[in-house]
Amino acid sequence: MRAIQISELKTLKQVDIAEPAAPAAGQVLVRTHRMGVCGTDISCYLGKFPFFDFPRIPGHELGVEVVSVGDGVAHVKAGDRCSIEPYMNCGECYACRRGAINCCQNLKVIGVMMDGGLCESFLVRADKLHPSAKLTYDQLALVETLAIGCHANDRGAPENGDHALIIGMGPIGLATLEFARLTDATISVMDMNPARLDFVRQNYGIENTVLFKADGSEIERMKEITGGDMYQVITDATGNKHSMSGALQYLAPTGRLVYVGITTDELSFKHPVMHRPEATILASRNALPPDFTRIIGLIEDGTINTDPWITHRTSFDGVMDEFESFTKPETGVIKAIIEVV
């Protein structure tokens, strides 16, 4: 069976792997139709992701078809289209016992810490499948990205009257925006790429955009937007140490800063920038099962339109030649989709 590995730094390799066995009790055999390429996949390819080891078959943003089910599986059947919740938690550790399965102490994310879906078929735990009779495989492959943003927005919890800032308009920042816009907060977005700010204005009608130039003009723009108050909720989706270290300066008094992007670098700031506003710093990791259910419903009823997201597309056979281009900002990629079968 065909699969593609990230075999070593900046290297993809097409490999033949064994056909999966028949599903055991509680398992499902699925066929991968679509894989979304996300920032995590790119960071793994570039050797920048902290939880990744070579070689690995990537693929955790997936739209799959159920091929067969094992004993005890009742909520999906052969032929169903599903999104996959890729976080394989143990169910027994302290975090799992508290319901924080996204923070499982033994967590294995498919495509990152264990082989993922960039192959023709594979086995997965049945409880990690979220079916939809209405969504396309493209849409199902975007559910996991949206779930990251959903959980990040819940962590910050913007409210009516708040000014909320999202830093970084890549897929995770956009996913956070999808849910921030469903609140009554006033939303601003910041990026250093003018094209991404244009994308947000055109597709989401967000006029409070801030172009980051690192010359102080961004702070003046923020003061203009907020009447000098700055931001009660900030979500940093960049994964960039400089952005993450500097984000505290944009907080309003008693504000909340959420880190959803990940970096392997150290963050640094002088303590008064945190102490003075009595800031709350939060992390947002992965997502929770209800996020997947909610998102599928929001796409089904048209509240979330995924059409603008997919800017690039390739076939399984085209991955070897085209993946490198997805790592380059100048190609304008928001979300690339791999058509696996």
Sine and cosine of phi, psi and omega as CSV:
sin_phi,cos_phi,sin_psi,cos_psi,sin_omega,cos_omega
0.00,0.00,0.64,-0.76,-0.05,-1.00
-0.98,0.19,0.62,-0.79,0.12,-0.99
-0.49,-0.87,0.28,-0.96,0.07,-1.00
-0.83,-0.55,0.78,-0.62,0.03,-1.00
-0.96,-0.27,0.51,-0.86,0.41,-0.91
-1.00,0.05,0.98,-0.19,-0.20,-0.98
-1.00,0.09,-0.53,0.85,0.08,-1.00
-0.32,-0.95,-0.04,-1.00,-0.10,-1.00
-0.80,0.60,0.84,-0.55,0.05,-1.00
0.82,0.57,0.55,0.83,-0.04,-1.00
-0.71,-0.71,0.82,-0.57,0.12,-0.99
-0.97,-0.25,0.53,-0.85,-0.01,-1.00
-0.60,-0.80,0.80,-0.60,0.10,-0.99
-0.99,0.14,0.76,-0.64,-0.08,-1.00
-0.76,-0.65,0.37,-0.93,0.16,-0.99
-0.98,-0.19,0.80,-0.60,0.03,-1.00
-0.84,-0.54,0.28,-0.96,-0.03,-1.00
-0.92,0.40,0.55,-0.83,0.14,-0.99
-0.89,0.46,0.63,-0.77,0.02,-1.00
-0.92,0.39,0.46,-0.89,0.06,-1.00
-0.95,0.30,0.14,-0.99,0.12,-0.99
-0.90,0.43,0.57,-0.82,-0.05,-1.00
-0.91,0.42,0.70,-0.71,0.10,-1.00
-0.99,0.14,0.02,-1.00,0.04,-1.00
-0.83,0.56,0.75,-0.66,0.01,-1.00
0.99,0.16,0.04,1.00,0.01,-1.00
-0.94,-0.35,0.30,-0.95,0.06,-1.00
-0.68,-0.73,0.67,-0.74,0.15,-0.99
-1.00,-0.04,0.82,-0.58,-0.03,-1.00
-0.84,-0.55,0.46,-0.89,0.10,-0.99
-0.96,-0.28,0.79,-0.61,0.00,-1.00
-0.99,0.17,0.84,-0.54,0.10,-0.99
-0.98,-0.18,-0.68,0.73,-0.04,-1.00
-0.70,-0.71,0.61,-0.79,0.15,-0.99
-0.78,-0.62,0.80,-0.61,0.13,-0.99
-1.00,0.07,0.67,-0.74,0.07,-1.00
-1.00,-0.05,0.86,-0.51,-0.06,-1.00
-0.88,-0.47,0.04,-1.00,0.00,-1.00
-0.87,0.50,-0.53,0.85,0.05,-1.00
-0.90,0.44,-0.71,0.71,0.03,-1.00
-0.86,0.51,-0.67,0.74,0.00,-1.00
-0.92,0.39,-0.67,0.74,0.04,-1.00
-0.89,0.45,-0.62,0.79,0.06,-1.00
-0.89,0.46,-0.72,0.69,0.01,-1.00
-0.86,0.50,-0.62,0.79,-0.03,-1.00
-1.00,0.05,0.00,1.00,0.03,-1.00
0.96,0.27,0.46,0.89,-0.08,-1.00
-0.93,-0.36,-0.01,1.00,-0.09,-1.00
-0.99,-0.10,0.75,-0.66,-0.19,-0.98
-0.95,0.32,-0.34,0.94,-0.13,-0.99
-0.94,-0.33,0.34,0.94,-0.16,-0.99
-0.90,-0.44,0.66,-0.75,0.09,-1.00
-0.79,-0.61,0.62,-0.79,0.09,-1.00
-0.99,0.11,0.49,-0.87,-0.21,0.98
-0.99,0.10,0.39,-0.92,-0.03,-1.00
-0.45,-0.89,0.67,-0.74,0.18,-0.98
-0.99,0.14,0.89,-0.46,-0.03,-1.00
-0.98,0.19,-0.02,-1.00,0.09,-1.00
0.89,-0.45,0.99,-0.10,0.08,-1.00
-0.79,-0.61,-0.19,0.98,0.13,-0.99
-0.99,-0.15,0.98,-0.18,-0.27,-0.96
-0.73,-0.69,0.65,-0.76,0.23,-0.97
-0.92,-0.39,0.90,-0.43,-0.17,-0.99
-0.79,-0.61,0.31,-0.95,0.08,-1.00
-0.91,-0.41,0.72,-0.69,0.06,-1.00
-0.96,0.29,0.82,-0.58,0.04,-1.00
-1.00,-0.07,-0.75,0.67,0.03,-1.00
-0.37,-0.93,0.35,-0.94,-0.06,-1.00
-0.81,-0.59,0.48,-0.88,0.07,-1.00
-1.00,0.04,0.04,-1.00,0.00,-1.00
-0.86,0.51,0.62,-0.79,0.08,-1.00
0.99,0.11,0.05,1.00,0.00,-1.00
-0.99,-0.11,0.88,-0.47,-0.10,-0.99
-0.86,-0.52,-0.37,0.93,-0.14,-0.99
-1.00,0.03,-0.14,0.99,0.13,-0.99
-0.70,-0.72,0.36,-0.93,0.00,-1.00
-0.60,-0.80,0.20,-0.98,0.01,-1.00
-0.81,0.58,0.72,-0.69,0.01,-1.00
0.99,-0.12,-0.28,0.96,0.00,-1.00
-0.92,0.39,0.59,-0.80,0.13,-0.99
-1.00,-0.09,0.69,-0.72,-0.11,-0.99
-0.61,-0.79,0.44,-0.90,0.32,-0.95
-0.99,-0.11,0.45,-0.89,0.01,-1.00
-0.94,-0.34,0.75,-0.66,0.20,-0.98
-1.00,0.07,0.96,-0.29,-0.26,-0.96
-1.00,0.07,0.18,0.98,-0.11,-0.99
-0.99,-0.11,0.98,-0.20,-0.07,-1.00
-1.00,0.04,1.00,-0.06,-0.03,-1.00
-1.00,0.01,0.35,-0.94,-0.11,-0.99
-1.00,0.10,-0.44,0.90,-0.01,-1.00
0.99,0.16,-0.03,1.00,-0.12,-0.99
-0.84,-0.55,-0.38,0.92,-0.10,-1.00
-0.96,0.28,0.09,-1.00,-0.02,-1.00
-0.82,0.57,-0.75,0.67,-0.03,-1.00
-0.88,0.48,-0.71,0.71,0.00,-1.00
-0.89,0.45,-0.64,0.76,0.00,-1.00
-0.90,0.44,-0.44,0.90,0.03,-1.00
-1.00,0.00,0.00,1.00,-0.01,-1.00
1.00,0.05,0.01,1.00,0.02,-1.00
-1.00,-0.02,0.87,0.49,-0.12,-0.99
-0.92,0.39,-0.32,0.95,0.09,-1.00
-0.92,0.38,-0.32,0.95,-0.01,-1.00
-0.94,-0.35,0.34,0.94,-0.01,-1.00
-0.72,0.69,0.71,-0.70,-0.03,-1.00
-0.95,0.30,-0.23,0.97,0.03,-1.00
-0.87,-0.49,0.44,0.90,-0.14,-0.99
-0.87,0.49,0.67,-0.74,0.14,-0.99
-0.80,-0.61,0.89,-0.45,0.03,-1.00
-1.00,-0.08,0.81,-0.58,0.00,-1.00
-0.91,0.41,0.62,-0.78,-0.05,-1.00
1.00,0.09,-0.12,0.99,-0.01,-1.00
-0.80,-0.60,-0.85,0.53,0.00,-1.00
-0.97,-0.23,-0.15,0.99,0.10,-0.99
-0.52,-0.86,0.33,-0.94,-0.09,-1.00
-0.87,0.49,0.59,-0.80,-0.09,-1.00
-0.93,-0.37,-0.50,-0.86,-0.26,-0.96
-0.99,-0.14,0.16,0.99,0.03,-1.00
-0.99,0.13,0.89,0.46,-0.01,-1.00
-0.41,-0.91,0.08,-1.00,-0.10,-0.99
-0.96,0.26,-0.61,0.79,0.01,-1.00
-0.36,-0.93,0.38,-0.92,0.02,-1.00
-0.30,-0.95,0.23,-0.97,0.02,-1.00
-1.00,-0.07,0.59,-0.81,0.02,-1.00
-0.56,-0.83,0.45,-0.89,0.09,-1.00
-0.89,0.46,0.71,-0.71,-0.06,-1.00
-0.89,0.46,-0.57,0.82,-0.06,-1.00
-0.93,0.37,-0.16,0.99,0.00,-1.00
-0.99,-0.13,0.11,0.99,0.01,-1.00
-0.99,-0.17,0.71,-0.70,0.02,-1.00
-0.83,-0.56,0.97,-0.24,-0.13,-0.99
-0.99,0.11,0.38,-0.93,0.15,-0.99
-0.50,-0.87,0.76,-0.65,0.06,-1.00
-0.99,0.12,-0.18,0.98,-0.12,-0.99
-0.95,-0.30,-0.55,0.83,-0.15,-0.99
-0.98,0.20,0.52,-0.85,0.11,-0.99
-0.98,0.20,0.21,-0.98,0.07,-1.00
-0.90,0.44,-0.59,0.81,0.08,-1.00
-0.84,0.54,-0.76,0.65,-0.02,-1.00
-0.89,0.45,-0.66,0.75,-0.01,-1.00
-0.89,0.45,-0.54,0.84,0.02,-1.00
-0.94,0.33,-0.30,0.96,-0.01,-1.00
-1.00,-0.06,-0.15,0.99,-0.09,-1.00
-0.89,0.46,-0.65,0.76,-0.05,-1.00
-0.91,0.42,-0.68,0.74,0.07,-1.00
-0.85,0.53,-0.73,0.69,0.01,-1.00
-0.88,0.47,-0.57,0.82,0.01,-1.00
-0.90,0.44,-0.60,0.80,0.05,-1.00
-0.87,0.49,-0.71,0.71,0.01,-1.00
-0.93,0.37,-0.60,0.80,0.03,-1.00
-0.87,0.50,-0.74,0.67,-0.03,-1.00
-0.92,0.39,-0.64,0.77,0.03,-1.00
-0.88,0.47,-0.67,0.74,0.03,-1.00
-0.91,0.42,-0.63,0.78,0.05,-1.00
-0.89,0.45,-0.58,0.82,0.02,-1.00
-0.90,0.43,-0.68,0.73,0.02,-1.00
-0.97,0.23,-0.54,0.84,0.07,-1.00
0.78,0.62,0.85,0.53,0.06,-1.00
-0.90,0.45,0.59,-0.81,-0.08,-1.00
-0.82,-0.57,0.13,-0.99,0.06,-1.00
-0.84,0.54,0.78,-0.63,-0.02,-1.00
1.00,-0.08,-0.28,0.96,0.03,-1.00
-0.97,0.23,0.55,-0.83,0.31,-0.95
-0.99,-0.11,0.80,-0.60,-0.03,-1.00
-0.85,-0.52,0.72,-0.70,-0.03,-1.00
-0.89,-0.46,0.74,-0.67,0.12,-0.99
-0.92,-0.40,0.83,-0.55,-0.04,-1.00
-0.97,-0.23,0.84,-0.54,0.00,-1.00
0.99,-0.12,0.94,-0.35,-0.06,-1.00
-0.97,-0.25,0.61,0.79,0.25,-0.97
-0.98,0.22,-0.16,-0.99,-0.07,-1.00
-0.84,0.55,-0.64,0.77,-0.03,-1.00
-0.95,0.32,-0.63,0.78,0.09,-1.00
-0.89,0.46,-0.67,0.74,0.05,-1.00
-0.90,0.44,-0.63,0.78,0.03,-1.00
-0.89,0.45,-0.65,0.76,0.06,-1.00
-0.89,0.45,-0.65,0.76,0.03,-1.00
-0.86,0.50,-0.64,0.77,-0.01,-1.00
-0.81,0.59,-0.58,0.81,-0.06,-1.00
-1.00,-0.08,-0.52,0.85,0.08,-1.00
-0.88,0.48,-0.59,0.81,-0.04,-1.00
-0.94,0.33,-0.24,0.97,0.05,-1.00
-1.00,0.07,-0.06,1.00,0.08,-1.00
-1.00,-0.08,-0.01,-1.00,0.03,-1.00
-0.99,-0.14,0.21,0.98,0.04,-1.00
-0.97,0.26,0.34,-0.94,0.13,-0.99
-1.00,-0.05,0.86,-0.50,-0.19,-0.98
-0.99,-0.17,0.71,-0.70,0.20,-0.98
-0.85,-0.53,0.44,-0.90,0.07,-1.00
-0.73,-0.68,0.52,-0.86,0.02,-1.00
-0.73,-0.69,0.64,-0.77,0.08,-1.00
-0.41,-0.91,0.33,-0.94,0.06,-1.00
-1.00,-0.07,-0.05,1.00,-0.01,-1.00
-0.96,-0.27,0.94,-0.33,-0.04,-1.00
-0.85,0.52,-0.52,0.85,-0.01,-1.00
-0.90,0.44,-0.58,0.81,0.02,-1.00
-0.94,0.33,-0.58,0.81,0.09,-1.00
-0.92,0.40,-0.62,0.78,0.09,-1.00
-0.87,0.49,-0.67,0.74,0.02,-1.00
-0.85,0.53,-0.69,0.73,-0.02,-1.00
-0.93,0.38,-0.66,0.75,0.03,-1.00
-0.89,0.46,-0.70,0.72,-0.08,-1.00
-0.95,0.30,-0.60,0.80,-0.12,-0.99
-0.99,-0.17,-0.35,0.94,-0.04,-1.00
-0.84,-0.55,-0.10,0.99,0.02,-1.00
0.93,0.38,0.40,0.92,0.01,-1.00
-1.00,0.10,0.91,-0.42,-0.01,-1.00
-1.00,-0.08,-0.33,0.94,0.00,-1.00
-0.99,0.11,0.96,0.27,0.00,-1.00
-0.96,-0.28,0.58,-0.82,-0.04,-1.00
-0.80,-0.60,0.86,-0.50,0.05,-1.00
-1.00,0.02,0.87,-0.49,-0.01,-1.00
-0.99,0.13,0.86,-0.51,0.04,-1.00
-0.86,-0.51,-0.08,1.00,-0.02,-1.00
0.88,0.47,0.48,0.88,0.01,-1.00
-0.86,-0.51,0.20,0.98,-0.02,-1.00
1.00,-0.02,-0.23,0.97,-0.02,-1.00
-0.92,0.40,-0.46,0.89,0.01,-1.00
-0.92,0.40,-0.59,0.81,0.01,-1.00
-0.93,0.36,-0.64,0.77,0.05,-1.00
-0.89,0.46,-0.65,0.76,0.04,-1.00
-0.90,0.43,-0.65,0.76,0.02,-1.00
-0.89,0.45,-0.67,0.75,0.04,-1.00
-0.89,0.45,-0.62,0.79,0.05,-1.00
-0.88,0.47,-0.71,0.71,-0.04,-1.00
-0.92,0.39,-0.67,0.74,-0.16,-0.99
-0.99,-0.13,0.08,1.00,-0.07,-1.00
0.92,0.40,0.46,0.89,0.02,-1.00
1.00,0.02,-0.09,1.00,-0.08,-1.00
-0.98,0.19,-0.43,0.90,-0.12,-0.99
0.93,0.37,-0.33,-0.94,-0.32,-0.95
-0.93,-0.37,0.77,-0.64,0.04,-1.00
-0.97,0.24,-0.50,0.86,0.03,-1.00
-0.74,-0.67,0.78,-0.62,0.10,-1.00
-0.80,-0.60,0.73,-0.69,0.13,-0.99
-0.89,-0.46,0.87,-0.49,0.05,-1.00
-0.99,-0.16,0.91,-0.40,-0.05,-1.00
-0.93,-0.36,0.38,0.93,-0.11,-0.99
-1.00,0.05,-0.58,0.82,-0.17,-0.99
0.93,0.36,0.30,0.95,-0.03,-1.00
-0.96,-0.29,0.82,-0.58,-0.11,-0.99
-0.88,0.48,-0.56,0.83,-0.02,-1.00
-0.94,0.34,-0.69,0.72,0.04,-1.00
-0.90,0.43,-0.70,0.71,-0.06,-1.00
-0.92,0.40,-0.60,0.80,0.03,-1.00
-0.95,0.32,-0.53,0.85,-0.07,-1.00
-1.00,0.03,-0.19,0.98,-0.14,-0.99
-0.91,0.42,-0.45,0.90,-0.03,-1.00
-0.87,0.50,-0.47,0.88,-0.06,-1.00
-0.94,0.35,-0.22,0.98,-0.01,-1.00
-1.00,-0.08,-0.04,1.00,-0.08,-1.00
-0.97,0.23,0.61,-0.79,0.22,-0.98
-0.98,0.20,0.31,-0.95,0.10,-1.00
-0.81,0.59,0.69,-0.72,-0.05,-1.00
0.92,0.39,0.30,0.95,-0.06,-1.00
-0.97,0.26,0.22,-0.98,-0.03,-1.00
-0.86,-0.51,0.77,-0.64,0.04,-1.00
-0.92,-0.39,0.83,-0.56,-0.01,-1.00
-0.94,-0.35,0.83,-0.56,0.13,-0.99
-0.99,-0.11,0.91,-0.40,0.10,-1.00
-0.95,-0.32,-0.48,0.88,0.12,-0.99
-0.95,0.30,0.43,-0.90,-0.05,-1.00
-0.88,-0.48,0.66,-0.75,0.12,-0.99
-0.70,-0.71,0.46,-0.89,0.11,-0.99
-1.00,-0.02,-0.08,1.00,-0.02,-1.00
-1.00,0.08,0.30,-0.95,0.09,-1.00
-0.98,0.19,0.61,-0.79,0.13,-0.99
-0.99,-0.17,0.55,-0.83,0.00,-1.00
-0.57,-0.82,0.61,-0.79,0.11,-0.99
-0.34,-0.94,0.40,-0.92,0.06,-1.00
-0.97,0.22,0.70,-0.71,-0.16,-0.99
-0.81,0.58,-0.60,0.80,-0.02,-1.00
-0.83,0.56,-0.48,0.88,-0.02,-1.00
-0.92,0.38,-0.39,0.92,0.10,-0.99
-1.00,-0.05,-0.65,0.76,-0.09,-1.00
-0.95,0.32,-0.67,0.74,-0.11,-0.99
-0.84,0.55,-0.74,0.67,0.00,-1.00
-1.00,0.07,0.10,1.00,-0.13,-0.99
0.77,0.64,0.83,0.56,-0.11,-0.99
-0.96,0.28,0.47,-0.88,0.17,-0.99
-0.92,-0.38,0.83,-0.56,0.05,-1.00
-0.96,-0.29,0.78,-0.62,-0.06,-1.00
-0.82,-0.58,0.51,-0.86,0.19,-0.98
-0.94,-0.33,0.45,-0.89,0.07,-1.00
-0.79,-0.62,0.88,-0.48,-0.06,-1.00
-0.88,-0.48,0.83,-0.56,0.10,-1.00
0.82,0.57,-0.65,-0.76,-0.05,-1.00
-0.37,-0.93,0.04,-1.00,-0.04,-1.00
-0.87,-0.49,0.39,-0.92,-0.05,-1.00
-0.79,0.61,-0.68,0.73,0.00,-1.00
-0.88,0.47,-0.42,0.91,0.05,-1.00
-0.88,0.47,-0.66,0.75,-0.01,-1.00
-0.91,0.42,-0.69,0.72,0.02,-1.00
-0.88,0.47,-0.70,0.71,-0.01,-1.00
-0.89,0.47,-0.71,0.71,-0.07,-1.00
-0.91,0.41,-0.69,0.73,0.04,-1.00
-0.84,0.54,-0.68,0.73,0.04,-1.00
-0.90,0.44,-0.64,0.77,-0.02,-1.00
-0.94,0.35,-0.54,0.84,0.09,-1.00
-0.96,0.28,-0.66,0.75,0.00,-1.00
-0.87,0.49,-0.62,0.78,-0.05,-1.00
-1.00,-0.02,0.06,1.00,0.09,-1.00
1.00,0.06,0.03,1.00,0.04,-1.00
-0.90,0.44,-0.63,0.78,0.09,-1.00
-0.94,-0.33,0.82,-0.57,0.05,-1.00
-0.96,-0.29,0.92,-0.38,-0.05,-1.00
-1.00,0.06,-0.09,1.00,-0.09,-1.00
-0.82,0.57,-0.68,0.73,-0.04,-1.00
-0.93,0.36,-0.29,0.96,-0.13,-0.99
-0.92,0.39,-0.67,0.74,-0.16,-0.99
-0.99,0.12,0.96,-0.27,-0.05,-1.00
-0.97,-0.25,-0.32,0.95,-0.04,-1.00
-0.64,-0.77,0.48,-0.88,-0.07,-1.00
-0.51,-0.86,0.61,-0.79,0.08,-1.00
-0.55,-0.84,0.29,-0.96,0.07,-1.00
-1.00,0.01,0.18,-0.98,0.09,-1.00
-0.83,0.56,-0.71,0.71,-0.03,-1.00
-0.93,0.37,-0.37,0.93,-0.02,-1.00
-1.00,0.05,-0.16,0.99,-0.08,-1.00
-0.85,0.53,-0.69,0.73,-0.09,-1.00
-0.86,0.51,-0.60,0.80,-0.05,-1.00
-1.00,0.05,-0.48,0.87,-0.20,-0.98
-0.97,-0.25,-0.31,0.95,-0.11,-0.99
-0.86,0.51,-0.66,0.76,-0.01,-1.00
-0.82,0.57,-0.61,0.79,-0.02,-1.00
-0.91,0.41,-0.46,0.89,-0.01,-1.00
-0.94,0.35,-0.26,0.97,0.00,-1.00
-1.00,0.07,-0.10,1.00,-0.14,-0.99
-0.96,-0.26,0.88,-0.48,-0.02,-1.00
-0.83,0.55,-0.52,0.85,-0.06,-1.00
-0.92,0.39,-0.24,0.97,0.05,-1.00
-0.98,0.19,-0.15,0.99,0.07,-1.00
0.96,0.27,0.40,0.92,-0.03,-1.00
-0.95,0.31,0.80,-0.60,0.26,-0.97
-0.99,-0.10,-0.86,0.51,0.06,-1.00
-0.61,-0.79,0.83,-0.56,0.10,-0.99
-0.99,-0.16,0.64,-0.77,0.01,-1.00
-0.89,-0.45,0.74,-0.67,0.11,-0.99
-0.99,-0.17,0.83,-0.55,0.08,-1.00
-1.00,0.04,0.98,-0.18,-0.17,-0.99
-0.98,0.20,-0.78,0.63,0.10,-0.99
-0.71,-0.70,0.00,0.00,0.00,0.00
